[in-house]
Amino acid sequence: MKPLSKTLKGLKIGYAMTGSFCTFEKSFEQAEILVEYGAELIPVMSEHSASISTRFGTSQENIEKLKKISGKDIIMSIAEAEPIGPKDMTDIMVVAPCTSNTAAKLAASITDTAVTMAVKSHLRRSKPVVLAIASNDSLMGSAKNLGKLFNRKNYFFVPMVQDDWINKPASLVAEFSMLPQAVEAALKGVQLRPIIYHSKP
């Protein structure tokens, strides 16, 4: 597979996952593609995403899959994530999936998980963060938090789709297939648009 551009080859990408388990498979697919493009992944999982088993896979299966894709041990604690910024471990941070809970914490600068610490530590060097949102209430209670992040420096979003705007009118899910393009755009300080659109009924 040819890279989108030379900017992705050798890029150090913090690749963080939070607990929207139904989108894990899509996230894993994009992680594999980034590696095929020549990027180096520094994997991070929130404590819940690394410890909860669901019908979408056991916790151990998910850990082993991300570990196999990245070729590295996974950062799964605040203590392990803290050195990311001081040691300049990442060029860009991706959170895929990013739940509304994590987005709210980022908007409020709350650091209480491995992922929020990874983002905070990465941001100390004013480098870009790309969020792949997956939440059923993005356009209700969580909308204000996304609004804050839309207007905050260094935050970028994978374009989102209203995946079922008739039955779940407040739901937004990142178009995961656009994650590599979103990473490349964020490196240039560009937000891909449209940020939000809806699928056909």
C-alpha positions as semicolon CSV with decimal commas, in nm:
position;residue;x (nm);y (nm);z (nm)
1;M;0,000;0,000;0,000
2;K;0,138;0,338;-0,100
3;P;0,141;0,612;0,164
4;L;-0,079;0,917;0,126
5;S;0,239;1,120;0,136
6;K;0,588;1,099;0,274
7;T;0,467;1,274;0,590
8;L;0,329;0,948;0,731
9;K;0,640;0,739;0,679
10;G;0,835;0,719;1,006
11;L;0,573;0,926;1,188
12;K;0,546;0,848;1,560
13;I;0,173;0,820;1,627
14;G;0,033;0,781;1,976
15;Y;-0,260;0,548;1,910
16;A;-0,506;0,556;2,201
17;M;-0,829;0,362;2,243
18;T;-1,120;0,425;2,479
19;G;-1,431;0,220;2,547
20;S;-1,657;0,244;2,244
21;F;-1,618;-0,130;2,196
22;C;-1,848;-0,160;1,895
23;T;-1,600;0,045;1,690
24;F;-1,286;-0,141;1,797
25;E;-1,266;-0,348;1,479
26;K;-1,277;-0,035;1,263
27;S;-1,007;0,121;1,478
28;F;-0,785;-0,185;1,450
29;E;-0,822;-0,175;1,071
30;Q;-0,703;0,185;1,057
31;A;-0,415;0,113;1,295
32;E;-0,300;-0,159;1,054
33;I;-0,325;0,081;0,762
34;L;-0,117;0,345;0,940
35;V;0,152;0,084;1,003
36;E;0,139;-0,016;0,636
37;Y;0,193;0,350;0,549
38;G;0,516;0,333;0,748
39;A;0,404;0,497;1,073
40;E;0,528;0,384;1,413
41;L;0,245;0,337;1,663
42;I;0,284;0,397;2,036
43;P;-0,026;0,215;2,166
44;V;-0,234;0,338;2,460
45;M;-0,553;0,195;2,609
46;S;-0,771;0,341;2,882
47;E;-0,803;0,126;3,189
48;H;-1,165;0,036;3,103
49;S;-1,098;-0,040;2,738
50;A;-0,816;-0,273;2,844
51;S;-1,010;-0,454;3,117
52;I;-1,370;-0,497;2,996
53;S;-1,476;-0,795;2,784
54;T;-1,779;-0,756;2,558
55;R;-1,944;-0,934;2,267
56;F;-1,697;-0,743;2,049
57;G;-1,402;-0,926;2,203
58;T;-1,244;-1,010;2,534
59;S;-1,013;-0,764;2,702
60;Q;-0,716;-0,993;2,641
61;E;-0,803;-1,036;2,272
62;N;-0,819;-0,659;2,226
63;I;-0,490;-0,605;2,407
64;E;-0,315;-0,873;2,204
65;K;-0,452;-0,739;1,877
66;L;-0,328;-0,384;1,935
67;K;0,003;-0,517;2,063
68;K;0,046;-0,729;1,749
69;I;-0,041;-0,439;1,516
70;S;0,196;-0,193;1,685
71;G;0,469;-0,437;1,778
72;K;0,494;-0,272;2,120
73;D;0,370;-0,317;2,474
74;I;0,062;-0,109;2,543
75;I;0,061;0,190;2,777
76;M;-0,226;0,123;3,018
77;S;-0,168;0,346;3,320
78;I;-0,126;0,712;3,405
79;A;0,229;0,648;3,524
80;E;0,324;0,486;3,193
81;A;0,162;0,764;2,988
82;E;0,318;1,059;3,172
83;P;0,662;1,041;2,999
84;I;0,511;1,074;2,649
85;G;0,559;1,451;2,639
86;P;0,880;1,486;2,838
87;K;1,050;1,215;2,631
88;D;0,904;1,348;2,301
89;M;0,767;1,004;2,218
90;T;0,496;1,114;1,971
91;D;0,458;1,343;1,669
92;I;0,079;1,324;1,677
93;M;-0,177;1,165;1,909
94;V;-0,482;0,977;1,780
95;V;-0,773;0,875;2,005
96;A;-0,976;0,617;1,814
97;P;-1,237;0,559;1,933
98;C;-1,287;0,860;2,157
99;T;-1,597;0,830;2,376
100;S;-1,806;1,126;2,486
101;N;-1,680;1,060;2,838
102;T;-1,318;1,102;2,728
103;A;-1,403;1,406;2,514
104;A;-1,567;1,569;2,818
105;K;-1,255;1,506;3,026
106;L;-1,030;1,650;2,757
107;A;-1,255;1,956;2,729
108;A;-1,229;2,007;3,106
109;S;-0,856;1,921;3,119
110;I;-0,925;1,629;3,352
111;T;-0,647;1,370;3,371
112;D;-0,761;1,046;3,530
113;T;-0,693;0,772;3,273
114;A;-0,397;0,653;3,070
115;V;-0,551;0,811;2,759
116;T;-0,624;1,153;2,906
117;M;-0,273;1,159;3,052
118;A;-0,127;1,057;2,715
119;V;-0,308;1,345;2,545
120;K;-0,215;1,595;2,816
121;S;0,150;1,491;2,813
122;H;0,163;1,500;2,432
123;L;0,005;1,848;2,422
124;R;0,280;2,000;2,636
125;R;0,480;2,022;2,313
126;S;0,187;2,183;2,123
127;K;0,153;1,892;1,882
128;P;-0,174;1,787;1,713
129;V;-0,436;1,553;1,858
130;V;-0,686;1,375;1,631
131;L;-1,012;1,250;1,783
132;A;-1,229;0,980;1,626
133;I;-1,555;1,036;1,813
134;A;-1,799;0,751;1,879
135;S;-2,096;0,839;2,100
136;N;-2,475;0,809;2,104
137;D;-2,523;1,148;2,271
138;S;-2,276;1,365;2,078
139;L;-2,554;1,601;1,970
140;M;-2,723;1,615;2,311
141;G;-2,547;1,642;2,646
142;S;-2,202;1,591;2,496
143;A;-2,239;1,856;2,226
144;K;-2,103;2,134;2,448
145;N;-1,783;1,942;2,509
146;L;-1,726;1,881;2,139
147;G;-1,790;2,250;2,082
148;K;-1,515;2,340;2,327
149;L;-1,272;2,106;2,154
150;F;-1,367;2,234;1,808
151;N;-1,240;2,573;1,917
152;R;-0,932;2,458;2,106
153;K;-0,585;2,478;1,956
154;N;-0,421;2,152;1,844
155;Y;-0,742;1,945;1,840
156;F;-0,865;1,796;1,513
157;F;-1,144;1,553;1,430
158;V;-1,193;1,261;1,198
159;P;-1,508;1,360;1,002
160;M;-1,820;1,224;1,171
161;V;-2,139;1,075;1,038
162;Q;-2,486;1,070;1,191
163;D;-2,491;0,693;1,156
164;D;-2,865;0,650;1,220
165;W;-3,017;0,995;1,226
166;I;-3,374;0,863;1,233
167;N;-3,348;0,619;1,523
168;K;-3,045;0,774;1,697
169;P;-3,063;1,144;1,606
170;A;-2,794;1,248;1,858
171;S;-2,540;0,983;1,761
172;L;-2,211;1,064;1,588
173;V;-1,950;0,812;1,480
174;A;-1,620;0,893;1,312
175;E;-1,580;0,782;0,952
176;F;-1,286;0,562;1,048
177;S;-1,178;0,509;0,687
178;M;-1,081;0,878;0,681
179;L;-0,848;0,852;0,980
180;P;-0,522;0,846;0,780
181;Q;-0,631;1,152;0,583
182;A;-0,730;1,327;0,906
183;V;-0,385;1,256;1,051
184;E;-0,212;1,392;0,744
185;A;-0,430;1,705;0,742
186;A;-0,376;1,767;1,115
187;L;0,001;1,761;1,063
188;K;-0,056;2,059;0,831
189;G;-0,289;2,231;1,079
190;V;-0,596;2,157;0,864
191;Q;-0,936;2,024;0,974
192;L;-1,103;1,801;0,715
193;R;-1,453;1,913;0,620
194;P;-1,740;1,858;0,638
195;I;-1,684;1,767;1,000
196;I;-2,039;1,626;1,037
197;Y;-2,269;1,475;0,778
198;H;-2,537;1,205;0,779
199;S;-2,577;0,872;0,609
200;K;-2,864;0,797;0,377
201;P;-3,182;0,669;0,549
